[in-house]
Amino acid sequence: MKHAVTVAPGKIAAFICSEGWGIWQPVGTCRMGQDRLRLDPELMVHGIQGLRVADASVMPLITSGNTNAPTIMIGEKAAEMVKRSWR
C-alpha cells in the first residue's frame, strides 16, 4: 500500500520555480508594429545595415496555436524579400 507524502506548499513552489520551464516559443522580442519599431516592413533591423530577422520574434503577439507554421511562413516571406532585394 502506498502512503501519501506531505510536502509543504512553499517547497512545492520553490521546486517549480527552480526546475520548471515553459514549453512555449518566445515571440515578440523583436516584434514588428507601430510602437517602438525594431524592424521595418522588410524585416530589416533599424540601425544595422543588411541584417534581417526572420523567426518567431517578429510576431507582435503569440498565436493561439503552435508557432511552427507561422514561423515557417515568416521564413518563406523573408526569403522572397531577400530575393527581391537582389534583383
PyMOL commands that place a pseudoatom at each C-alpha (Angstrom):
pseudoatom trace, name=CA, resn=MET, resi=1, chain=A, elem=C, hetatm=0, pos=[0.000, 0.000, 0.000]
pseudoatom trace, name=CA, resn=LYS, resi=2, chain=A, elem=C, hetatm=0, pos=[1.352, 3.418, -0.968]
pseudoatom trace, name=CA, resn=HIS, resi=3, chain=A, elem=C, hetatm=0, pos=[1.318, 6.268, 1.500]
pseudoatom trace, name=CA, resn=ALA, resi=4, chain=A, elem=C, hetatm=0, pos=[0.859, 9.910, 0.621]
pseudoatom trace, name=CA, resn=VAL, resi=5, chain=A, elem=C, hetatm=0, pos=[3.829, 12.161, 1.180]
pseudoatom trace, name=CA, resn=THR, resi=6, chain=A, elem=C, hetatm=0, pos=[3.149, 15.526, 2.737]
pseudoatom trace, name=CA, resn=VAL, resi=7, chain=A, elem=C, hetatm=0, pos=[5.190, 18.395, 1.329]
pseudoatom trace, name=CA, resn=ALA, resi=8, chain=A, elem=C, hetatm=0, pos=[4.946, 21.984, 2.474]
pseudoatom trace, name=CA, resn=PRO, resi=9, chain=A, elem=C, hetatm=0, pos=[3.379, 24.245, -0.187]
pseudoatom trace, name=CA, resn=GLY, resi=10, chain=A, elem=C, hetatm=0, pos=[6.421, 26.539, -0.057]
pseudoatom trace, name=CA, resn=LYS, resi=11, chain=A, elem=C, hetatm=0, pos=[8.675, 23.642, -1.049]
pseudoatom trace, name=CA, resn=ILE, resi=12, chain=A, elem=C, hetatm=0, pos=[6.435, 22.785, -3.993]
pseudoatom trace, name=CA, resn=ALA, resi=13, chain=A, elem=C, hetatm=0, pos=[6.516, 26.388, -5.234]
pseudoatom trace, name=CA, resn=ALA, resi=14, chain=A, elem=C, hetatm=0, pos=[10.294, 26.555, -4.774]
pseudoatom trace, name=CA, resn=PHE, resi=15, chain=A, elem=C, hetatm=0, pos=[10.721, 23.327, -6.757]
pseudoatom trace, name=CA, resn=ILE, resi=16, chain=A, elem=C, hetatm=0, pos=[8.528, 24.593, -9.595]
pseudoatom trace, name=CA, resn=CYS, resi=17, chain=A, elem=C, hetatm=0, pos=[10.428, 27.888, -9.758]
pseudoatom trace, name=CA, resn=SER, resi=18, chain=A, elem=C, hetatm=0, pos=[13.839, 26.226, -9.796]
pseudoatom trace, name=CA, resn=GLU, resi=19, chain=A, elem=C, hetatm=0, pos=[13.104, 23.239, -12.014]
pseudoatom trace, name=CA, resn=GLY, resi=20, chain=A, elem=C, hetatm=0, pos=[10.177, 24.279, -14.200]
pseudoatom trace, name=CA, resn=TRP, resi=21, chain=A, elem=C, hetatm=0, pos=[10.443, 25.802, -17.643]
pseudoatom trace, name=CA, resn=GLY, resi=22, chain=A, elem=C, hetatm=0, pos=[7.995, 26.896, -20.271]
pseudoatom trace, name=CA, resn=ILE, resi=23, chain=A, elem=C, hetatm=0, pos=[7.056, 24.834, -23.268]
pseudoatom trace, name=CA, resn=TRP, resi=24, chain=A, elem=C, hetatm=0, pos=[6.024, 27.817, -25.354]
pseudoatom trace, name=CA, resn=GLN, resi=25, chain=A, elem=C, hetatm=0, pos=[8.045, 29.519, -28.044]
pseudoatom trace, name=CA, resn=PRO, resi=26, chain=A, elem=C, hetatm=0, pos=[9.072, 33.071, -27.219]
pseudoatom trace, name=CA, resn=VAL, resi=27, chain=A, elem=C, hetatm=0, pos=[7.695, 35.623, -29.657]
pseudoatom trace, name=CA, resn=GLY, resi=28, chain=A, elem=C, hetatm=0, pos=[7.655, 39.371, -29.858]
pseudoatom trace, name=CA, resn=THR, resi=29, chain=A, elem=C, hetatm=0, pos=[11.227, 40.015, -28.706]
pseudoatom trace, name=CA, resn=CYS, resi=30, chain=A, elem=C, hetatm=0, pos=[11.945, 41.851, -31.969]
pseudoatom trace, name=CA, resn=ARG, resi=31, chain=A, elem=C, hetatm=0, pos=[8.384, 42.495, -32.982]
pseudoatom trace, name=CA, resn=MET, resi=32, chain=A, elem=C, hetatm=0, pos=[7.045, 44.480, -35.869]
pseudoatom trace, name=CA, resn=GLY, resi=33, chain=A, elem=C, hetatm=0, pos=[4.342, 47.033, -35.210]
pseudoatom trace, name=CA, resn=GLN, resi=34, chain=A, elem=C, hetatm=0, pos=[3.540, 50.672, -34.637]
pseudoatom trace, name=CA, resn=ASP, resi=35, chain=A, elem=C, hetatm=0, pos=[5.075, 51.119, -31.197]
pseudoatom trace, name=CA, resn=ARG, resi=36, chain=A, elem=C, hetatm=0, pos=[8.852, 51.147, -30.786]
pseudoatom trace, name=CA, resn=LEU, resi=37, chain=A, elem=C, hetatm=0, pos=[9.599, 49.552, -34.134]
pseudoatom trace, name=CA, resn=ARG, resi=38, chain=A, elem=C, hetatm=0, pos=[12.697, 47.408, -34.203]
pseudoatom trace, name=CA, resn=LEU, resi=39, chain=A, elem=C, hetatm=0, pos=[12.083, 46.168, -37.723]
pseudoatom trace, name=CA, resn=ASP, resi=40, chain=A, elem=C, hetatm=0, pos=[10.867, 47.729, -40.921]
pseudoatom trace, name=CA, resn=PRO, resi=41, chain=A, elem=C, hetatm=0, pos=[8.244, 46.019, -43.121]
pseudoatom trace, name=CA, resn=GLU, resi=42, chain=A, elem=C, hetatm=0, pos=[11.059, 44.187, -44.934]
pseudoatom trace, name=CA, resn=LEU, resi=43, chain=A, elem=C, hetatm=0, pos=[12.204, 42.608, -41.619]
pseudoatom trace, name=CA, resn=MET, resi=44, chain=A, elem=C, hetatm=0, pos=[15.352, 44.762, -41.599]
pseudoatom trace, name=CA, resn=VAL, resi=45, chain=A, elem=C, hetatm=0, pos=[16.701, 45.792, -38.193]
pseudoatom trace, name=CA, resn=HIS, resi=46, chain=A, elem=C, hetatm=0, pos=[16.777, 49.567, -37.766]
pseudoatom trace, name=CA, resn=GLY, resi=47, chain=A, elem=C, hetatm=0, pos=[20.296, 50.930, -37.485]
pseudoatom trace, name=CA, resn=ILE, resi=48, chain=A, elem=C, hetatm=0, pos=[22.092, 47.773, -38.684]
pseudoatom trace, name=CA, resn=GLN, resi=49, chain=A, elem=C, hetatm=0, pos=[22.601, 47.636, -42.422]
pseudoatom trace, name=CA, resn=GLY, resi=50, chain=A, elem=C, hetatm=0, pos=[21.861, 44.299, -44.074]
pseudoatom trace, name=CA, resn=LEU, resi=51, chain=A, elem=C, hetatm=0, pos=[20.510, 42.462, -41.004]
pseudoatom trace, name=CA, resn=ARG, resi=52, chain=A, elem=C, hetatm=0, pos=[17.090, 40.834, -41.199]
pseudoatom trace, name=CA, resn=VAL, resi=53, chain=A, elem=C, hetatm=0, pos=[15.207, 38.919, -38.533]
pseudoatom trace, name=CA, resn=ALA, resi=54, chain=A, elem=C, hetatm=0, pos=[13.124, 36.019, -39.821]
pseudoatom trace, name=CA, resn=ASP, resi=55, chain=A, elem=C, hetatm=0, pos=[11.881, 33.986, -36.876]
pseudoatom trace, name=CA, resn=ALA, resi=56, chain=A, elem=C, hetatm=0, pos=[9.065, 33.959, -34.323]
pseudoatom trace, name=CA, resn=SER, resi=57, chain=A, elem=C, hetatm=0, pos=[10.484, 37.006, -32.567]
pseudoatom trace, name=CA, resn=VAL, resi=58, chain=A, elem=C, hetatm=0, pos=[8.969, 39.278, -35.246]
pseudoatom trace, name=CA, resn=MET, resi=59, chain=A, elem=C, hetatm=0, pos=[5.404, 38.306, -34.292]
pseudoatom trace, name=CA, resn=PRO, resi=60, chain=A, elem=C, hetatm=0, pos=[3.759, 41.149, -32.342]
pseudoatom trace, name=CA, resn=LEU, resi=61, chain=A, elem=C, hetatm=0, pos=[1.604, 38.642, -30.423]
pseudoatom trace, name=CA, resn=ILE, resi=62, chain=A, elem=C, hetatm=0, pos=[1.808, 34.897, -29.930]
pseudoatom trace, name=CA, resn=THR, resi=63, chain=A, elem=C, hetatm=0, pos=[-0.601, 32.838, -31.989]
pseudoatom trace, name=CA, resn=SER, resi=64, chain=A, elem=C, hetatm=0, pos=[-3.275, 30.788, -30.261]
pseudoatom trace, name=CA, resn=GLY, resi=65, chain=A, elem=C, hetatm=0, pos=[-1.797, 27.613, -31.715]
pseudoatom trace, name=CA, resn=ASN, resi=66, chain=A, elem=C, hetatm=0, pos=[1.635, 26.207, -32.364]
pseudoatom trace, name=CA, resn=THR, resi=67, chain=A, elem=C, hetatm=0, pos=[4.158, 28.757, -33.661]
pseudoatom trace, name=CA, resn=ASN, resi=68, chain=A, elem=C, hetatm=0, pos=[5.856, 26.362, -36.102]
pseudoatom trace, name=CA, resn=ALA, resi=69, chain=A, elem=C, hetatm=0, pos=[3.718, 27.025, -39.207]
pseudoatom trace, name=CA, resn=PRO, resi=70, chain=A, elem=C, hetatm=0, pos=[3.653, 30.837, -38.801]
pseudoatom trace, name=CA, resn=THR, resi=71, chain=A, elem=C, hetatm=0, pos=[7.427, 30.829, -38.275]
pseudoatom trace, name=CA, resn=ILE, resi=72, chain=A, elem=C, hetatm=0, pos=[7.926, 28.813, -41.461]
pseudoatom trace, name=CA, resn=MET, resi=73, chain=A, elem=C, hetatm=0, pos=[5.736, 31.322, -43.288]
pseudoatom trace, name=CA, resn=ILE, resi=74, chain=A, elem=C, hetatm=0, pos=[7.831, 34.209, -41.913]
pseudoatom trace, name=CA, resn=GLY, resi=75, chain=A, elem=C, hetatm=0, pos=[10.980, 32.478, -43.178]
pseudoatom trace, name=CA, resn=GLU, resi=76, chain=A, elem=C, hetatm=0, pos=[9.444, 31.897, -46.611]
pseudoatom trace, name=CA, resn=LYS, resi=77, chain=A, elem=C, hetatm=0, pos=[8.340, 35.527, -46.851]
pseudoatom trace, name=CA, resn=ALA, resi=78, chain=A, elem=C, hetatm=0, pos=[11.785, 36.721, -45.723]
pseudoatom trace, name=CA, resn=ALA, resi=79, chain=A, elem=C, hetatm=0, pos=[13.418, 34.546, -48.410]
pseudoatom trace, name=CA, resn=GLU, resi=80, chain=A, elem=C, hetatm=0, pos=[11.213, 36.210, -51.033]
pseudoatom trace, name=CA, resn=MET, resi=81, chain=A, elem=C, hetatm=0, pos=[12.155, 39.653, -49.678]
pseudoatom trace, name=CA, resn=VAL, resi=82, chain=A, elem=C, hetatm=0, pos=[15.863, 38.804, -49.890]
pseudoatom trace, name=CA, resn=LYS, resi=83, chain=A, elem=C, hetatm=0, pos=[15.486, 37.502, -53.460]
pseudoatom trace, name=CA, resn=ARG, resi=84, chain=A, elem=C, hetatm=0, pos=[13.544, 40.621, -54.449]
pseudoatom trace, name=CA, resn=SER, resi=85, chain=A, elem=C, hetatm=0, pos=[16.189, 42.912, -52.933]
pseudoatom trace, name=CA, resn=TRP, resi=86, chain=A, elem=C, hetatm=0, pos=[18.940, 41.270, -55.005]
pseudoatom trace, name=CA, resn=ARG, resi=87, chain=A, elem=C, hetatm=0, pos=[17.179, 41.801, -58.359]
for i in range(1, 87): cmd.bond("trace and resi %d" % i, "trace and resi %d" % (i + 1))
show_as sticks, trace
zoom trace
